[in-house]
């Protein structure tokens, strides 16, 4: 971390403004350091704190650009600090809007965040929009944390199994191969031959196996970046066996809470739906919501469009009908999101219970296979030795 500490000291002397600061004559080490920083990610949590703090400062009467300067000075993430300094420069020197300046950094700010800021600027409700973005990011972070916590145990067990299998293949099985080779006339069971062959392949062709795994990972990543690939993958996620109900509930929470937040910030229904279609991560769900916005433009009732959907939970159409009749759509959606959050919490707590039987079967099968592959020939060799 020394190079980051040194970089912070240099940052206090010189601000990096993207597209303005000339770094061509910098020493090689500084260029390497800059490359690492300029390609480092900005976490969602950092953005949530930023939008929340910006809203508080602006509401307190601090000028918008000055509020950005203050937050840039306090920012610990150097990459984010540089982005904020560059945005401040564009707004002061070039007279650009906040949303337009944000648009230059699509790897930091999502398209939905940029468009929400643009809508707030056009409606003159930038403070409400900043608060909405902060709330939206906070809710998304909470769901991500719950998912990661629920999947930590299964992921740890699977990783441990893979590492144990590799260690056995590399260090244990070869010792038994030496033992079995001393009795060439003894016929080895099929499971033992498979285990020996796998061990031999792993020792001699590990590089080939690693290349295949990396190649598959790269191909899968590139496939997911294509339009057809991401649609197929997101459609599969919505239909994962045993977890369909939980995934559906998570989507319902995200749709209801984000839609309510957008409407509470004063964004019109159609514009809120269009922004919502970009906020939702799942592309299939996003396209469905965008289609609903098109139906709403044509005059169809909002609740009817949601009820006709084969992708979204029908409960959304029912609560929207109540919300339209009572004129309290945001409040009804927030209550629905809160109720579904309770159910999602229960499902996430039980995810280990759902996966545990499968893990036990896999671990048990692996243990039985290795035990039979190793112990069966040993017993046969013992019988041959006694008979001899």
KEKE-3310 file (N, C-alpha, C; in steps of 0.2 Angstrom, whole numbers, plus 5000, padded with zeros to 4 digits):
npx = (5004:5011:5013:5001:5000:5010:5006:4994:5000:5006:4995:4990:4997:4996:4982:4973:4966:4956:4960:4965:4976:4993:5002:5012:5026:5029:5038:5042:5037:5027:5018:5014:5008:4998:4991:4986:4978:4969:4961:4955:4941:4925:4916:4899:4895:4902:4898:4885:4886:4892:4882:4872:4879:4881:4868:4864:4873:4869:4856:4859:4862:4874:4883:4881:4893:4903:4900:4903:4917:4921:4917:4925:4938:4937:4937:4942:4944:4955:4953:4940:4940:4948:4939:4928:4935:4937:4925:4920:4929:4924:4912:4914:4924:4920:4906:4897:4883:4879:4875:4879:4893:4895:4891:4903:4910:4906:4910:4910:4898:4881:4870:4857:4858:4864:4853:4843:4848:4849:4835:4831:4838:4831:4818:4820:4823:4834:4839:4830:4831:4844:4843:4834:4842:4852:4845:4840:4852:4857:4847:4849:4862:4860:4852:4862:4872:4865:4862:4876:4880:4872:4876:4889:4893:4889:4898:4910:4911:4911:4923:4932:4931:4935:4948:4953:4952:4961:4973:4973:4974:4987:4996:4993:4988:4998:5007:5001:5000:5013:5014:5004:5010:5020:5014:5011:5003:4991:4974:4967:4952:4939:4936:4948:4957:4952:4954:4968:4971:4966:4974:4986:4984:4981:4994:5003:4997:4992:4993:4986:4973:4971:4972:4961:4950:4952:4950:4937:4931:4934:4927:4914:4912:4913:4903:4892:4892:4887:4872:4862:4867:4867:4853:4849:4856:4851:4837:4838:4842:4831:4823:4829:4830:4822:4825:4817:4806:4812:4820:4811:4804:4814:4816:4804:4804:4815:4809:4797:4802:4811:4803:4794:4802:4807:4795:4791:4801:4796:4796:4789:4776:4778:4792:4798:4796:4803:4816:4817:4817:4830:4837:4834:4843:4842:4840:4829:4818:4820:4817:4804:4798:4800:4792:4780:4780:4778:4766:4759:4760:4752:4740:4735:4730:4740:4741:4734:4744:4754:4748:4746:4758:4769:4781:4783:4779:4762:4756:4761:4753:4741:4742:4746:4734:4726:4733:4732:4718:4717:4726:4738:4751:4765:4766:4759:4767:4779:4776:4773:4785:4792:4785:4788:4802:4804:4800:4810:4821:4819:4819:4832:4839:4836:4843:4854:4849:4842:4852:4861:4857:4861:4874:4879:4876:4885:4898:4897:4897:4909:4918:4915:4918:4932:4936:4933:4940:4953:4954:4949:4958:4968:4964:4963:4976:4981:4975:4980:4994:4993:4988:4999)
npy = (4994:5006:5013:5019:5027:5036:5041:5048:5059:5066:5069:5079:5090:5091:5091:5079:5081:5074:5073:5086:5088:5086:5072:5066:5068:5063:5052:5035:5026:5034:5034:5020:5019:5028:5022:5010:5016:5023:5013:5007:5001:5010:5008:5003:5006:5017:5027:5028:5034:5046:5052:5054:5062:5073:5077:5081:5092:5101:5104:5110:5123:5125:5129:5120:5116:5119:5110:5098:5100:5100:5086:5080:5083:5076:5063:5046:5036:5037:5036:5040:5052:5059:5059:5066:5079:5082:5083:5094:5103:5103:5109:5121:5128:5124:5126:5115:5104:5095:5082:5080:5080:5069:5059:5057:5047:5033:5021:5023:5030:5024:5022:5024:5032:5044:5048:5050:5061:5070:5071:5077:5089:5095:5096:5104:5099:5094:5091:5082:5072:5068:5062:5052:5044:5040:5033:5022:5016:5012:5002:4993:4989:4983:4972:4965:4962:4953:4943:4939:4935:4924:4915:4913:4902:4890:4892:4892:4879:4872:4876:4872:4858:4856:4860:4851:4839:4842:4842:4829:4822:4826:4824:4812:4801:4798:4791:4779:4774:4770:4760:4751:4748:4739:4727:4721:4711:4711:4716:4731:4740:4748:4761:4764:4765:4776:4786:4785:4789:4801:4808:4807:4814:4827:4830:4830:4838:4850:4863:4863:4860:4871:4881:4878:4880:4894:4899:4895:4903:4916:4915:4913:4925:4935:4930:4933:4947:4950:4954:4944:4934:4940:4941:4928:4923:4930:4927:4913:4915:4919:4908:4898:4882:4878:4890:4899:4906:4914:4923:4929:4936:4945:4952:4959:4966:4975:4982:4988:4996:5004:5010:5017:5026:5034:5040:5047:5057:5066:5063:5060:5047:5039:5043:5038:5025:5022:5025:5016:5004:5004:5004:4992:4977:4965:4961:4955:4958:4972:4975:4971:4980:4992:4990:4991:5004:5009:5005:5012:5025:5024:5025:5015:5008:5008:4998:4988:4985:4980:4969:4961:4956:4942:4940:4948:4949:4946:4952:4965:4972:4971:4979:4991:4994:4997:5008:5017:5020:5025:5035:5035:5029:5028:5026:5014:5005:5006:4999:4987:4983:4982:4972:4961:4961:4956:4943:4939:4940:4929:4919:4920:4917:4904:4898:4891:4879:4874:4871:4863:4849:4845:4848:4839:4827:4828:4829:4817:4808:4810:4806:4793:4788:4790:4783:4769:4768:4769:4760:4748:4741:4740:4730:4719:4717:4714:4702:4694:4695:4687:4675:4672)
npz = (5000:5000:4989:4986:4997:4995:4983:4987:4994:4984:4977:4985:4982:4968:4958:4948:4933:4922:4905:4905:4914:4911:4909:4902:4904:4916:4928:4925:4936:4941:4931:4930:4942:4941:4931:4937:4947:4939:4933:4943:4953:4957:4971:4974:4987:4990:4981:4985:4998:4993:4985:4995:5004:4996:4994:5007:5009:4999:5002:5014:5010:5004:4990:4974:4966:4975:4985:4978:4977:4990:4994:4985:4990:5002:4998:4999:4990:4977:4963:4962:4967:4958:4947:4952:4954:4940:4935:4943:4937:4923:4925:4930:4922:4909:4909:4909:4913:4928:4925:4912:4913:4922:4913:4905:4912:4911:4917:4930:4934:4932:4918:4922:4934:4928:4920:4929:4936:4926:4924:4936:4935:4924:4929:4940:4953:4960:4972:4978:4969:4971:4984:4981:4972:4982:4991:4983:4979:4992:4995:4985:4988:5001:4997:4990:4999:5008:4999:4996:5009:5011:5002:5005:5014:5006:4995:5001:5005:4993:4987:4996:4994:4981:4982:4991:4984:4973:4981:4985:4973:4968:4978:4986:4979:4970:4978:4981:4968:4966:4975:4969:4957:4961:4960:4947:4942:4948:4945:4944:4951:4941:4946:4953:4942:4935:4945:4946:4932:4932:4941:4935:4923:4929:4935:4924:4914:4919:4915:4903:4907:4915:4905:4898:4907:4909:4896:4894:4904:4899:4886:4890:4897:4887:4879:4887:4886:4874:4866:4863:4872:4885:4886:4886:4897:4908:4907:4910:4923:4929:4929:4937:4944:4960:4966:4960:4966:4976:4968:4961:4971:4975:4963:4963:4975:4971:4960:4966:4976:4970:4960:4968:4974:4963:4959:4970:4970:4961:4948:4932:4928:4916:4913:4924:4923:4912:4917:4927:4920:4916:4928:4934:4935:4929:4912:4905:4913:4913:4900:4899:4908:4901:4890:4896:4899:4886:4883:4893:4888:4877:4882:4890:4906:4920:4930:4923:4913:4920:4926:4915:4912:4909:4915:4927:4944:4948:4959:4959:4949:4955:4967:4962:4956:4967:4972:4961:4962:4975:4974:4980:4975:4977:4991:4993:4985:4992:5004:4999:4995:5007:5014:5005:5007:5020:5017:5008:5016:5025:5016:5011:5023:5024:5013:5014:5020:5010:5000:5007:5008:4994:4994:5004:4997:4986:4993:5000:4990:4983:4993:4995:4982:4981:4992:4989:4977:4982:4994:4990:4980:4989:4999:4990:4986:4998:5001:4990:4995:5006:5001:4993)
capx = (5000:5015:5013:4995:5001:5014:5001:4990:5004:5007:4988:4989:5000:4993:4975:4973:4960:4956:4959:4968:4983:4998:5006:5017:5033:5030:5042:5038:5033:5021:5013:5012:5004:4992:4987:4982:4972:4963:4958:4952:4934:4922:4911:4892:4894:4906:4893:4879:4888:4893:4875:4869:4882:4880:4861:4864:4877:4865:4850:4861:4863:4881:4883:4882:4899:4907:4898:4907:4924:4922:4917:4931:4944:4937:4936:4947:4946:4959:4950:4934:4943:4950:4933:4925:4939:4936:4918:4920:4932:4920:4906:4916:4927:4916:4899:4893:4879:4882:4873:4883:4899:4894:4891:4910:4913:4901:4912:4909:4891:4877:4866:4851:4860:4865:4847:4839:4851:4846:4828:4831:4840:4826:4812:4822:4822:4840:4840:4825:4834:4850:4841:4832:4848:4855:4840:4840:4859:4857:4843:4852:4868:4857:4850:4868:4875:4861:4864:4883:4880:4868:4880:4896:4894:4890:4904:4916:4911:4913:4930:4936:4930:4939:4955:4955:4952:4967:4979:4974:4977:4994:5001:4991:4987:5005:5010:4997:5002:5020:5012:5001:5015:5024:5010:5008:4998:4984:4969:4964:4945:4938:4936:4955:4960:4949:4957:4975:4972:4964:4979:4992:4983:4982:5001:5007:4994:4988:4993:4981:4967:4971:4970:4954:4946:4952:4947:4929:4929:4934:4922:4908:4911:4912:4896:4887:4892:4883:4865:4859:4870:4865:4846:4849:4858:4846:4831:4840:4842:4824:4820:4834:4826:4822:4826:4813:4802:4816:4823:4805:4803:4820:4814:4798:4807:4818:4804:4792:4805:4814:4798:4791:4807:4807:4789:4792:4805:4793:4797:4782:4776:4782:4799:4800:4796:4809:4822:4816:4819:4838:4839:4834:4849:4840:4838:4823:4814:4820:4813:4797:4796:4800:4786:4774:4780:4776:4758:4756:4760:4747:4734:4733:4730:4746:4740:4733:4750:4758:4744:4746:4765:4771:4788:4783:4774:4755:4755:4762:4747:4735:4744:4745:4727:4724:4737:4729:4711:4718:4731:4744:4755:4772:4766:4757:4773:4784:4773:4773:4792:4794:4782:4792:4809:4803:4800:4816:4826:4817:4822:4840:4842:4835:4846:4859:4846:4840:4858:4865:4857:4865:4882:4880:4876:4891:4903:4897:4898:4916:4921:4914:4922:4939:4937:4932:4946:4960:4954:4947:4964:4973:4961:4964:4983:4982:4973:4986:5000:4992:4988:5006)
capy = (5000:5011:5017:5023:5033:5041:5045:5053:5065:5069:5072:5085:5095:5092:5088:5076:5083:5070:5077:5092:5087:5083:5067:5063:5068:5060:5046:5028:5023:5037:5032:5014:5020:5031:5017:5006:5020:5025:5007:5004:5002:5014:5003:5006:5009:5024:5031:5029:5039:5052:5055:5056:5068:5079:5080:5085:5098:5106:5106:5115:5129:5125:5129:5114:5115:5119:5104:5093:5101:5097:5079:5077:5083:5071:5056:5042:5033:5042:5036:5044:5059:5062:5059:5072:5085:5083:5085:5101:5108:5104:5113:5128:5130:5123:5127:5109:5102:5089:5075:5079:5079:5062:5055:5056:5042:5027:5015:5025:5031:5020:5027:5026:5038:5050:5050:5053:5068:5074:5073:5082:5096:5098:5098:5109:5095:5090:5088:5076:5067:5065:5058:5046:5039:5037:5027:5017:5012:5009:4996:4988:4986:4978:4965:4962:4960:4948:4937:4936:4932:4918:4911:4912:4895:4885:4893:4890:4871:4869:4878:4867:4851:4856:4861:4844:4834:4843:4840:4821:4820:4828:4821:4806:4796:4795:4786:4773:4772:4767:4754:4746:4746:4733:4721:4722:4706:4713:4720:4737:4741:4754:4767:4766:4767:4782:4790:4786:4792:4808:4811:4808:4820:4833:4832:4831:4842:4855:4869:4862:4861:4878:4885:4877:4884:4901:4900:4894:4909:4922:4914:4914:4933:4938:4929:4937:4954:4951:4955:4937:4931:4943:4940:4921:4922:4933:4923:4907:4917:4920:4901:4893:4878:4879:4897:4904:4910:4919:4927:4933:4941:4950:4957:4962:4971:4981:4986:4991:5001:5009:5014:5022:5031:5038:5044:5052:5062:5070:5061:5058:5040:5036:5043:5034:5018:5021:5025:5009:4998:5004:5003:4984:4974:4959:4964:4953:4962:4979:4976:4971:4987:4997:4988:4993:5011:5010:5004:5018:5031:5023:5026:5009:5009:5006:4992:4983:4983:4976:4962:4957:4954:4936:4940:4951:4946:4949:4957:4972:4974:4972:4985:4997:4996:5000:5014:5022:5022:5029:5041:5034:5023:5027:5023:5007:5001:5005:4994:4980:4981:4981:4965:4956:4961:4951:4936:4938:4939:4922:4914:4920:4913:4897:4896:4886:4873:4872:4869:4858:4842:4844:4848:4832:4822:4828:4827:4810:4804:4810:4802:4785:4786:4790:4777:4763:4768:4768:4755:4741:4737:4738:4724:4714:4716:4711:4695:4691:4694:4682:4669:4670)
capz = (5000:5000:4983:4987:5002:4991:4978:4991:4996:4978:4975:4989:4978:4961:4956:4942:4929:4916:4899:4906:4917:4906:4913:4898:4906:4923:4929:4924:4941:4942:4925:4932:4948:4938:4927:4942:4950:4934:4931:4949:4953:4962:4974:4975:4993:4990:4977:4989:5003:4989:4983:5001:5007:4992:4995:5013:5008:4995:5006:5019:5007:5001:4982:4971:4964:4981:4988:4975:4979:4997:4994:4982:4995:5007:4995:5000:4984:4973:4957:4962:4969:4951:4943:4955:4952:4933:4935:4945:4932:4918:4927:4931:4916:4902:4909:4908:4918:4932:4922:4906:4916:4924:4907:4903:4916:4912:4921:4937:4935:4928:4914:4926:4938:4924:4917:4935:4938:4920:4925:4941:4933:4920:4934:4945:4959:4960:4979:4979:4964:4974:4989:4978:4970:4988:4994:4978:4980:4998:4995:4981:4992:5006:4994:4988:5005:5010:4994:4997:5016:5011:4997:5008:5016:5000:4991:5005:5005:4986:4986:5000:4991:4975:4984:4994:4978:4970:4985:4985:4966:4967:4984:4989:4974:4967:4983:4979:4961:4967:4978:4965:4952:4963:4959:4940:4940:4951:4941:4947:4949:4937:4950:4954:4936:4934:4949:4944:4926:4933:4945:4930:4919:4932:4936:4918:4909:4923:4911:4898:4911:4917:4899:4896:4912:4908:4890:4895:4907:4894:4881:4894:4899:4881:4877:4891:4884:4868:4867:4864:4877:4891:4887:4887:4904:4912:4906:4914:4931:4932:4929:4941:4949:4967:4968:4956:4970:4979:4963:4959:4976:4975:4958:4965:4980:4968:4956:4970:4980:4965:4957:4973:4975:4957:4959:4976:4968:4957:4941:4929:4928:4910:4913:4930:4921:4908:4921:4931:4916:4916:4935:4936:4932:4924:4906:4903:4917:4911:4893:4901:4911:4896:4886:4900:4898:4880:4884:4897:4883:4872:4886:4894:4913:4923:4934:4918:4910:4925:4927:4909:4911:4911:4918:4933:4949:4947:4965:4957:4946:4960:4972:4958:4955:4973:4972:4956:4964:4981:4973:4984:4972:4980:4998:4992:4983:4998:5009:4996:4995:5014:5015:5002:5010:5025:5014:5005:5022:5027:5010:5011:5029:5023:5007:5016:5021:5003:4997:5011:5005:4988:4996:5007:4992:4982:4997:5001:4983:4982:4998:4994:4976:4983:4997:4985:4972:4985:4998:4987:4978:4995:5001:4985:4987:5005:4999:4986:4999:5011:4997:4991)
cpx = (5004:5014:5007:4996:5005:5010:4997:4994:5005:5000:4987:4992:4998:4987:4976:4966:4960:4955:4963:4975:4987:5002:5011:5024:5034:5034:5038:5034:5027:5015:5010:5006:4997:4987:4983:4976:4967:4959:4955:4945:4931:4916:4904:4891:4897:4901:4887:4881:4889:4887:4872:4872:4881:4873:4861:4867:4872:4859:4852:4863:4870:4880:4885:4889:4904:4906:4902:4914:4925:4922:4923:4937:4943:4937:4942:4949:4949:4956:4944:4935:4944:4944:4929:4928:4938:4929:4917:4923:4928:4914:4908:4919:4923:4909:4895:4889:4882:4881:4878:4890:4900:4895:4898:4913:4908:4903:4911:4901:4887:4873:4859:4852:4861:4858:4843:4842:4849:4839:4827:4833:4834:4820:4814:4822:4828:4841:4836:4828:4840:4848:4838:4837:4851:4851:4840:4847:4859:4853:4846:4858:4865:4855:4857:4871:4871:4862:4871:4883:4877:4872:4887:4897:4894:4896:4910:4917:4914:4920:4934:4936:4935:4947:4958:4956:4959:4973:4979:4976:4984:4998:5000:4991:4993:5008:5007:4999:5009:5018:5009:5005:5019:5020:5007:5003:4991:4980:4966:4957:4945:4939:4943:4958:4958:4953:4965:4976:4971:4970:4985:4990:4984:4989:5004:5003:4990:4988:4987:4974:4966:4969:4963:4949:4946:4949:4939:4927:4928:4928:4915:4907:4910:4905:4891:4887:4888:4875:4861:4861:4867:4857:4845:4851:4853:4839:4832:4840:4835:4821:4824:4829:4827:4823:4822:4809:4806:4818:4817:4803:4808:4818:4809:4800:4810:4814:4800:4796:4808:4809:4795:4796:4807:4801:4789:4796:4802:4793:4791:4782:4779:4789:4802:4800:4802:4816:4822:4819:4827:4841:4840:4840:4847:4837:4831:4817:4814:4816:4806:4794:4795:4794:4780:4774:4777:4768:4755:4756:4754:4740:4732:4734:4737:4746:4738:4739:4754:4755:4745:4753:4766:4778:4787:4778:4767:4753:4756:4756:4741:4736:4744:4738:4724:4727:4734:4722:4712:4722:4737:4749:4761:4771:4764:4763:4778:4782:4774:4781:4794:4791:4786:4799:4809:4803:4806:4821:4825:4820:4829:4843:4841:4839:4851:4855:4844:4846:4862:4864:4861:4872:4883:4881:4883:4897:4903:4899:4906:4920:4921:4918:4929:4941:4937:4938:4952:4960:4953:4953:4968:4970:4963:4972:4985:4980:4978:4992:4999:4991:4995:5010)
cpy = (5006:5016:5021:5029:5038:5045:5050:5059:5069:5073:5078:5091:5096:5088:5085:5078:5079:5074:5084:5092:5083:5078:5064:5063:5066:5054:5040:5026:5027:5035:5025:5015:5023:5026:5012:5010:5022:5019:5004:5006:5007:5010:5007:5009:5016:5029:5033:5035:5046:5056:5058:5062:5074:5082:5084:5092:5103:5108:5110:5121:5130:5125:5122:5112:5115:5113:5098:5094:5098:5090:5076:5078:5078:5064:5052:5038:5038:5042:5041:5051:5063:5063:5066:5079:5087:5085:5092:5106:5109:5109:5120:5131:5130:5124:5121:5108:5096:5083:5074:5077:5072:5057:5053:5050:5036:5021:5017:5026:5028:5025:5029:5032:5044:5053:5053:5060:5072:5076:5078:5089:5099:5100:5103:5105:5091:5087:5082:5070:5063:5060:5052:5041:5036:5032:5021:5013:5009:5002:4991:4985:4981:4972:4961:4958:4953:4942:4934:4933:4925:4913:4909:4905:4890:4886:4891:4882:4869:4871:4873:4860:4851:4856:4854:4839:4835:4841:4832:4819:4821:4824:4814:4800:4794:4790:4779:4770:4768:4760:4749:4744:4740:4726:4721:4716:4707:4718:4725:4738:4747:4760:4769:4768:4774:4787:4791:4790:4800:4812:4812:4813:4827:4835:4834:4837:4848:4861:4869:4863:4868:4883:4884:4880:4891:4903:4900:4901:4915:4921:4916:4922:4936:4937:4933:4945:4955:4951:4949:4934:4933:4941:4932:4920:4924:4930:4916:4909:4917:4913:4896:4889:4879:4886:4902:4909:4916:4925:4932:4938:4946:4955:4961:4968:4977:4985:4990:4997:5006:5013:5019:5027:5036:5043:5049:5058:5067:5068:5058:5050:5037:5037:5039:5027:5017:5021:5018:5004:4998:5002:4995:4981:4968:4962:4962:4957:4969:4980:4975:4977:4992:4996:4991:5001:5013:5010:5010:5024:5030:5024:5020:5010:5005:4999:4986:4980:4978:4969:4958:4954:4946:4935:4943:4948:4950:4953:4964:4976:4976:4978:4991:4999:4999:5007:5019:5024:5026:5035:5041:5028:5023:5024:5016:5002:5001:5000:4987:4978:4979:4974:4960:4956:4956:4944:4934:4936:4931:4917:4914:4916:4906:4894:4890:4879:4870:4868:4863:4851:4840:4844:4841:4827:4822:4826:4820:4806:4804:4806:4795:4783:4785:4784:4770:4763:4767:4761:4748:4738:4736:4731:4718:4712:4712:4703:4691:4690:4688:4675:4667:4668)
cpz = (5000:4995:4983:4992:4999:4986:4981:4993:4990:4976:4979:4986:4972:4960:4949:4939:4923:4910:4899:4908:4912:4910:4908:4900:4913:4923:4927:4929:4942:4937:4927:4937:4945:4934:4932:4945:4945:4932:4938:4950:4958:4965:4974:4982:4993:4986:4981:4994:4999:4988:4990:5004:5003:4993:5002:5013:5004:4999:5012:5017:5004:4993:4980:4970:4970:4985:4985:4976:4986:4997:4990:4986:5000:5005:4996:4994:4979:4966:4957:4964:4962:4947:4945:4953:4945:4932:4937:4940:4926:4919:4928:4925:4909:4903:4908:4914:4922:4928:4916:4908:4918:4918:4904:4906:4917:4916:4929:4939:4930:4924:4917:4930:4934:4922:4923:4936:4932:4922:4931:4940:4929:4924:4939:4952:4960:4967:4980:4975:4968:4980:4986:4976:4976:4991:4989:4979:4986:4998:4991:4985:4998:5003:4992:4994:5008:5005:4996:5004:5015:5007:5000:5010:5010:4996:4994:5004:4998:4985:4990:4997:4985:4977:4987:4989:4974:4974:4985:4979:4966:4972:4986:4984:4971:4971:4982:4973:4962:4970:4974:4959:4954:4962:4952:4938:4943:4946:4946:4946:4944:4940:4951:4948:4934:4938:4947:4937:4927:4936:4940:4926:4922:4933:4930:4913:4913:4919:4906:4901:4913:4911:4897:4900:4910:4901:4890:4899:4903:4889:4884:4895:4892:4878:4881:4889:4878:4870:4868:4870:4884:4892:4889:4895:4909:4912:4911:4921:4933:4932:4933:4945:4956:4970:4964:4961:4974:4974:4961:4964:4976:4969:4960:4970:4976:4964:4960:4973:4975:4962:4961:4974:4969:4957:4965:4975:4963:4949:4938:4928:4922:4911:4919:4927:4916:4912:4925:4927:4915:4923:4936:4932:4927:4918:4903:4907:4915:4905:4894:4904:4906:4891:4889:4899:4891:4880:4888:4892:4879:4876:4890:4902:4916:4926:4929:4915:4914:4926:4921:4908:4913:4914:4925:4938:4948:4953:4963:4953:4951:4965:4968:4956:4961:4974:4967:4959:4971:4980:4977:4982:4976:4987:4998:4990:4988:5003:5006:4996:5002:5016:5012:5004:5016:5023:5011:5011:5024:5022:5010:5017:5028:5017:5008:5017:5015:5000:5001:5009:4999:4990:4999:5002:4988:4986:4998:4995:4982:4987:4997:4988:4978:4988:4993:4980:4976:4990:4995:4984:4984:4998:4997:4986:4993:5004:4995:4990:5003:5007:4995:4997)
residu = (UNK:UNK:UNK:UNK:UNK:UNK:UNK:UNK:UNK:UNK:UNK:UNK:UNK:UNK:UNK:UNK:UNK:UNK:UNK:UNK:UNK:UNK:UNK:UNK:UNK:UNK:UNK:UNK:UNK:UNK:UNK:UNK:UNK:UNK:UNK:UNK:UNK:UNK:UNK:UNK:UNK:UNK:UNK:UNK:UNK:UNK:UNK:UNK:UNK:UNK:UNK:UNK:UNK:UNK:UNK:UNK:UNK:UNK:UNK:UNK:UNK:UNK:UNK:UNK:UNK:UNK:UNK:UNK:UNK:UNK:UNK:UNK:UNK:UNK:UNK:UNK:UNK:UNK:UNK:UNK:UNK:UNK:UNK:UNK:UNK:UNK:UNK:UNK:UNK:UNK:UNK:UNK:UNK:UNK:UNK:UNK:UNK:UNK:UNK:UNK:UNK:UNK:UNK:UNK:UNK:UNK:UNK:UNK:UNK:UNK:UNK:UNK:UNK:UNK:UNK:UNK:UNK:UNK:UNK:UNK:UNK:UNK:UNK:UNK:UNK:UNK:UNK:UNK:UNK:UNK:UNK:UNK:UNK:UNK:UNK:UNK:UNK:UNK:UNK:UNK:UNK:UNK:UNK:UNK:UNK:UNK:UNK:UNK:UNK:UNK:UNK:UNK:UNK:UNK:UNK:UNK:UNK:UNK:UNK:UNK:UNK:UNK:UNK:UNK:UNK:UNK:UNK:UNK:UNK:UNK:UNK:UNK:UNK:UNK:UNK:UNK:UNK:UNK:UNK:UNK:UNK:UNK:UNK:UNK:UNK:UNK:UNK:UNK:UNK:UNK:UNK:UNK:UNK:UNK:UNK:UNK:UNK:UNK:UNK:UNK:UNK:UNK:UNK:UNK:UNK:UNK:UNK:UNK:UNK:UNK:UNK:UNK:UNK:UNK:UNK:UNK:UNK:UNK:UNK:UNK:UNK:UNK:UNK:UNK:UNK:UNK:UNK:UNK:UNK:UNK:UNK:UNK:UNK:UNK:UNK:UNK:UNK:UNK:UNK:UNK:UNK:UNK:UNK:UNK:UNK:UNK:UNK:UNK:UNK:UNK:UNK:UNK:UNK:UNK:UNK:UNK:UNK:UNK:UNK:UNK:UNK:UNK:UNK:UNK:UNK:UNK:UNK:UNK:UNK:UNK:UNK:UNK:UNK:UNK:UNK:UNK:UNK:UNK:UNK:UNK:UNK:UNK:UNK:UNK:UNK:UNK:UNK:UNK:UNK:UNK:UNK:UNK:UNK:UNK:UNK:UNK:UNK:UNK:UNK:UNK:UNK:UNK:UNK:UNK:UNK:UNK:UNK:UNK:UNK:UNK:UNK:UNK:UNK:UNK:UNK:UNK:UNK:UNK:UNK:UNK:UNK:UNK:UNK:UNK:UNK:UNK:UNK:UNK:UNK:UNK:UNK:UNK:UNK:UNK:UNK:UNK:UNK:UNK:UNK:UNK:UNK:UNK:UNK:UNK:UNK:UNK:UNK:UNK:UNK:UNK:UNK:UNK:UNK:UNK:UNK:UNK:UNK:UNK:UNK:UNK:UNK:UNK:UNK:UNK:UNK:UNK:UNK:UNK:UNK:UNK:UNK:UNK:UNK:UNK:UNK:UNK:UNK:UNK:UNK:UNK:UNK:UNK:UNK:UNK:UNK:UNK:UNK:UNK)
# end
